[in-house]
Each structure stands twice: as structure tokens, then as C-alpha cells.
């Protein structure tokens, strides 16, 4: 009998966090690695025990993350055979038993055909941000969206405010897209690229009797609000509302 309770959970800053954000006075467990194989994401021991217990139970645990496939494959979740469904790239990609869901992939392809290309968006954003004279890392992520990382001015509020202001102005023109913000990073995503749509799709296809949603970012509330219960870690700046 298939599991009828679905637990959709963000990964980063919800279940585990980077070395910079980890309190190593507490007992920790490695959760992820860099491309070079260096440990860079960590669970607190209690959180890892909680997740292991969930996976071993009659609950379907579904990682619901902004990570792309390469980044996800460098986490301990990728080695867990009991994980049937995975939502990646803010909902742009769904894996079922490790394989791409072709129906969802086709739906995404159709949606992207109705907007400007991500390459064109990339060029426009770079042109718009050039006036700031701030060194930023701007990347296309798997042709799904644009990432803007404030790598060289970490936690500089003035820089973050200036970048946010410019991106907000940009999106007043490019209305097919929206702004995502997390710590020192921003992203420009198509309006249809949102974890909530992938969560909604899996709920409709599987009809679980109960759902849970966990996240740390205000944008996670979009998919968490589809759930029967919502979980938010302590010390994160969002409210259930």
C-alpha cells in the first residue's frame, strides 16, 4: 500500500545549513559536499534523527528545494533509496524514483515557450545591473532562472539594498518574472516557477490523506500553505500569517 502521508520539506536552512551558519558547539552530521568533495552542509544531530525516522516510517518524505540536480546529488538525500519523489529547481524539475517526470517536464517546456528566453533575460539583467558598479556573480541556472549572488560583499546591507532596489525596478518592466531573496542571494524566476505548483501537481496525482510542509523562507509559504500542517524552524524571520 502506498504511503498516504506526504511531507514536503525545503532542505537548506530548514533541515541543514552551511558551515558559516552552523553552531559546531552542538553535535552535527554532514549533509552535503562541494563539487570538490569538501563537507559544506550540516544537520544538527536531532534534525538528522528526525529525518531518518520519517524516512523509515510510513511517511513519504519529499525534498522540495531550489537546488539543481547536480547540487542535490551532493547531499545525503540523493543516496537514500526510500525517497521516491524530489522537487528541484524551485519546482522546475520533479524526479520520480530517480528519473525525470516527463509529464511535468513537458508542462514546464510549454510554459517557457511563452516568455523571453532565459539567455535574453540574463543579458537584460546584466545590462540593468551594470550601473551599480558592484561585483556580483550572475548565472543562468540550468536554463530555469537567473541567480545573482553577492559573493564579494557578504552581509553588506547597503549593497543588498541597492541590488534589491535595482532588481525591483527591473521587474516593473519584466512582469513575467518575480524576485526571490535568500541571505546574500537573489534570483529572478518566471512567475510559473514556484515550488507550490510542483507540490500541487504531486498532491493532485497521489491524493495523500495528510500533507506537511516545512520551510524557512517566506517564499516557502506558497507551498506550505497547501499542506495540512506547516513547520518552520526556530530563529527564522518568517511568520505563518
Phi and psi in degrees as a GROMACS rama.xvg file:
@    title "Ramachandran Plot"
@    xaxis  label "Phi"
@    yaxis  label "Psi"
@TYPE xy
-66.6053  151.298  UNK-2
-65.2713  136.662  UNK-3
-108.985  0.6724  UNK-4
-111.905  122.988  UNK-5
-109.87  130.416  UNK-6
-117.349  104.733  UNK-7
-91.2504  122.515  UNK-8
-137.261  131.175  UNK-9
-59.5838  159.036  UNK-10
-103.982  -63.3987  UNK-11
-75.9911  128.554  UNK-12
71.4423  0.0681219  UNK-13
-107.363  -52.7738  UNK-14
-104.377  -34.944  UNK-15
-143.554  167.982  UNK-16
-145.08  166.635  UNK-17
-70.3347  167.558  UNK-18
-56.3928  -40.7436  UNK-19
-61.4542  -29.6504  UNK-20
-100.361  -1.26627  UNK-21
-90.7404  134.692  UNK-22
-90.6085  100.84  UNK-23
-81.0327  6.09073  UNK-24
-76.3639  -14.6178  UNK-25
-97.3783  159.152  UNK-26
-71.9572  130.607  UNK-27
-127.862  163.192  UNK-28
-133.199  135.782  UNK-29
-66.1812  134.033  UNK-30
-118.051  -20.8544  UNK-31
-159.864  165.637  UNK-32
-134.971  156.799  UNK-33
-76.4606  174.762  UNK-34
-61.6183  -25.3761  UNK-35
-86.8234  0.208655  UNK-36
87.3772  12.6374  UNK-37
-86.1481  136.408  UNK-38
-61.0682  127.066  UNK-39
-142.192  -1.4663  UNK-40
-134.984  142.941  UNK-41
-139.53  138.053  UNK-42
-90.4555  151.403  UNK-43
-79.8092  148.376  UNK-44
-54.9317  -41.593  UNK-45
-64.851  -37.9531  UNK-46
-65.5471  -42.9984  UNK-47
-63.4161  -39.9268  UNK-48
-63.3125  -41.0084  UNK-49
-59.6542  -47.1454  UNK-50
-66.6204  -43.2952  UNK-51
-60.3603  -39.0044  UNK-52
-66.791  -41.2075  UNK-53
-60.6938  -48.7452  UNK-54
-62.6632  -34.3438  UNK-55
-78.6757  -10.4414  UNK-56
-95.4885  -173.383  UNK-57
-88.8904  46.9647  UNK-58
-125.457  133.93  UNK-59
-87.4115  108.304  UNK-60
-89.189  125.496  UNK-61
-124.39  101.771  UNK-62
-56.7497  130.433  UNK-63
-131.155  94.6744  UNK-64
-136.422  158.707  UNK-65
-80.0878  -14.0361  UNK-66
-58.1905  147.328  UNK-67
-87.9296  179.726  UNK-68
-62.8688  -42.119  UNK-69
-61.7258  -45.8256  UNK-70
-66.7795  -41.1128  UNK-71
-61.957  -39.5705  UNK-72
-66.1277  -12.3181  UNK-73
-97.155  14.6701  UNK-74
-108.351  163.876  UNK-75
-68.559  -20.8952  UNK-76
-63.2393  -34.5551  UNK-77
-63.9882  -23.1129  UNK-78
-91.3808  -3.39194  UNK-79
-87.5201  105.248  UNK-80
-65.0888  -23.0498  UNK-81
-76.5684  -10.2466  UNK-82
-82.7999  111.389  UNK-83
-86.9693  -43.2233  UNK-84
-114.435  142.068  UNK-85
-139.01  133.732  UNK-86
-109.215  121.7  UNK-87
-121.829  171.332  UNK-88
50.6894  47.1726  UNK-89
59.4224  24.1941  UNK-90
99.786  2.34646  UNK-91
-74.3528  -21.6765  UNK-92
-135.74  134.806  UNK-93
-122.438  130.909  UNK-94
-105.062  138.733  UNK-95
-126.458  116.963  UNK-96
53.3147  39.7974  UNK-97
82.1455  -1.36251  UNK-98
-114.513  147.607  UNK-99
-66.2107  132.225  UNK-100
-72.5556  107.874  UNK-101
-68.9167  -30.6721  UNK-102
-66.427  -46.3342  UNK-103
-66.2437  -38.5994  UNK-104
-60.5522  -41.7815  UNK-105
-66.2702  -38.1768  UNK-106
-63.2109  -41.4314  UNK-107
-65.0017  -43.3835  UNK-108
-59.2282  -41.2769  UNK-109
-64.2975  -40.8718  UNK-110
-64.4391  -42.0548  UNK-111
-67.1336  -26.555  UNK-112
-69.2769  -13.5942  UNK-113
-97.8398  3.41962  UNK-114
-128.193  172.808  UNK-115
-63.6297  156.449  UNK-116
-68.173  155.367  UNK-117
-65.5589  -31.2473  UNK-118
-63.6296  -41.563  UNK-119
-65.2199  -41.8127  UNK-120
-59.9352  -42.3034  UNK-121
-57.6538  -47.3403  UNK-122
-62.9513  -42.0529  UNK-123
-65.469  -41.2478  UNK-124
-65.7506  -45.0884  UNK-125
-60.0739  -41.0122  UNK-126
-64.4795  -41.6906  UNK-127
-68.2369  -37.3389  UNK-128
-82.6924  -11.4397  UNK-129
-58.9312  -31.999  UNK-130
-67.5985  -17.911  UNK-131
-72.4602  -28.1315  UNK-132
55.616  39.4294  UNK-133
-115.933  133.218  UNK-134
-77.2988  115.313  UNK-135
-126.995  154.624  UNK-136
-101.342  108.998  UNK-137
-110.858  123.975  UNK-138
-136.248  150.928  UNK-139
-88.564  127.201  UNK-140
-103.591  104.5  UNK-141
51.7371  27.2069  UNK-142
62.4719  20.2869  UNK-143
-96.7106  -40.7616  UNK-144
-162.423  178.235  UNK-145
-109.95  129.939  UNK-146
-103.815  134.535  UNK-147
-123.538  111.979  UNK-148
-113.138  125.261  UNK-149
-84.3665  64.6817  UNK-150
-68.6978  -32.7747  UNK-151
-100.391  -0.113086  UNK-152
-136.175  50.8385  UNK-153
-54.5427  131.657  UNK-154
62.3851  18.515  UNK-155
-84.4678  104.601  UNK-156
-61.5952  -38.5408  UNK-157
-61.3247  -45.3519  UNK-158
-63.828  -45.554  UNK-159
-60.9774  -40.8153  UNK-160
-63.9038  -40.9809  UNK-161
-66.6059  -42.6647  UNK-162
-65.1362  -45.2572  UNK-163
-58.7746  -43.6069  UNK-164
-62.0548  -44.0089  UNK-165
-66.6517  -39.6373  UNK-166
-68.3471  -34.9799  UNK-167
-63.8823  -42.5415  UNK-168
-62.6899  -43.3592  UNK-169
-57.6312  -41.5803  UNK-170
-77.6731  -11.5121  UNK-171
-69.766  -20.967  UNK-172
-97.1812  -47.085  UNK-173
-91.4837  79.0987  UNK-174
-79.2308  -3.02806  UNK-175
-81.406  1.29263  UNK-176
-130.855  162.33  UNK-177
-136.549  166.707  UNK-178
-101.342  130.963  UNK-179
-114.229  140.535  UNK-180
-135.329  136.152  UNK-181
-151.05  109.559  UNK-182
60.7515  -115.769  UNK-183
-98.6197  13.8503  UNK-184
-120.196  149.453  UNK-185
-126.167  161.015  UNK-186
-145.755  145.698  UNK-187
-109.807  117.209  UNK-188
-122.524  148.181  UNK-189
-61.3423  149.318  UNK-190
-58.7128  -25.8649  UNK-191
-86.7324  -6.2171  UNK-192
-94.048  96.6  UNK-193
-153.727  135.535  UNK-194
-52.6454  -32.6018  UNK-195
-61.0616  -33.6348  UNK-196
-71.0375  -36.7688  UNK-197
-69.811  -39.6484  UNK-198
-62.7477  -45.0774  UNK-199
-59.0079  -41.7423  UNK-200
-60.9321  -46.5888  UNK-201
-69.0456  -35.24  UNK-202
-65.4099  -45.0979  UNK-203
-63.4223  -36.6049  UNK-204
-78.9817  -22.9314  UNK-205
-116.694  -16.9802  UNK-206
49.2685  55.7655  UNK-207
-65.67  153.131  UNK-208
-81.5116  -18.66  UNK-209
-151.211  141.29  UNK-210
-130.905  148.581  UNK-211
-128.194  146.783  UNK-212
-133.716  134.247  UNK-213
-129.759  138.492  UNK-214
-167.117  170.239  UNK-215
-122.077  -13.3155  UNK-216
-106.192  148.9  UNK-217
-57.3519  -30.0924  UNK-218
-68.3547  -24.1821  UNK-219
-67.2643  -21.9018  UNK-220
-59.9069  -26.7782  UNK-221
-57.8426  -45.8811  UNK-222
-85.7913  -30.3514  UNK-223
-63.5779  -32.291  UNK-224
-70.2719  -10.2449  UNK-225
-84.4527  -9.4751  UNK-226
-92.7982  158.86  UNK-227
-69.3551  -36.3748  UNK-228
-133.41  146.315  UNK-229
-120.507  136.373  UNK-230
-122.34  132.827  UNK-231
-131.403  130.363  UNK-232
-63.136  153.767  UNK-233
-63.282  155.776  UNK-234
65.2639  32.4687  UNK-235
-117.407  145.964  UNK-236
-85.8499  46.2963  UNK-237
-130.948  155.319  UNK-238
-120.396  151.671  UNK-239
-65.9646  -37.8153  UNK-240
